[in-house]
């Protein structure tokens, strides 16, 4: 595969990665929203029950199974989002390297690519 074909392939890969980032970013935001809503609901429930001092609610609430599950889901989606972002950055770096290499070859007639 020549440099131009590789650059074209990476550009297509980058387009796909950007679309995936949008999807994973939306999933991340939705998971964060669900987690925050449940966290607040449980905090208000514990406060209304008056079964414990308000100062302990923050320590207890994270151990509630549904809150912990939503927090885990949020953290997983954050990791996926960050991995997608890293993939995009990696592809961009590969593109820059290949573009620089292509420019060097076209500016050097002895390389046989840009001149006869």
N, C-alpha and C positions, 0 to 999 in steps of 0.2 A: 504494500500500500504506500503510495507516495504521500508527501507532506500535505498537499492540498486535500487529498481524500481524507486523510486523518483529521485535518482541521475541520472539514465539513462534517465528519462523523462526530467530533467533539462538540460542535455547535448544536447539532441535533440532540445530542445527549444533554447539553446544557439547557436547551428548551424544555426537555422532558423533566429535568431536575427542578427547574423553576416552577413548573406546573405542580409538581409533587410537593414542593415547599409550600405553595399556597394551600394545598389540601392539608398538609400536616400542620401548618400554622393555624388553620381554621379548627382542626381537631384539638390542637393544644389550647386554643382560646375557649372552646366549648368545655373541655375538661376542667379548665381553671374556673369557669363560671359555675359549673355543677358543684365543684369542690367548695367554692366560697359560699354558695347558697346553703349547702348542707352543713357546713361549719357553723354558719350563723344560726341556722335552725336549731341545731343541737345545743349551741351555747344558750340560746334563748330558752329552750326546753329545760336545760339544767338550771338555769337561773330562776325560771318560774316554779320549778319543783322545790326550790329552797332547801334541798337536801344536803347541800354542801356550801361552804363559803365561796363567794364570787371569785376570790383570789385563786381558788383551786381549779376553776373551770378550764382555764387554759392548759393546765397540766393533764386533766382528765379527758378532755374532748378529743385529743388526737389518738387516743386509744379506743375510741368507739369504732367498731368494725366498719360501718358504712363510711364514716369519715376517712378512716385509714385506707379503705379500698379506693375511694375517690382521689385521695392524695397520691396513692400509688399510680393510678391511671393517669393523673396529671403529670407525674414525674416521668412516666414511660413516654408519654406523648411529647414532653419537652425534650427528652433524649432523642427521639425520632426526628423532631424538628431540627435540633442541633446537628444531628448526623447528616440530614439533608443539606443544611447550610454548609457544612464542611465539604460535602461532595461537590457542591457548586463551586466553592472556593478552590478545591483541588482541580476541577475541570478548567476553571479560568486560568490557573497557573499553567496547566499543560498546554492550553491554547496559546498563552503568551510565549512559552518556550518554543513551540512549533512555529509560531508566526515569526519569531526572531530568527529561528533557523532558516525558514523559508526566505526571509529578507536577506540573510547573509548569502544564501546560495544564489539568489537572483542578482545580487550585487557583485558576485564573484564569477566572472565569465569562465574561469578555468574549471569551475565545478561542473560545467557541462549542462547546467539546468537553465540558466538565464541567457546564455549566448552560445554562438557556434564557433 
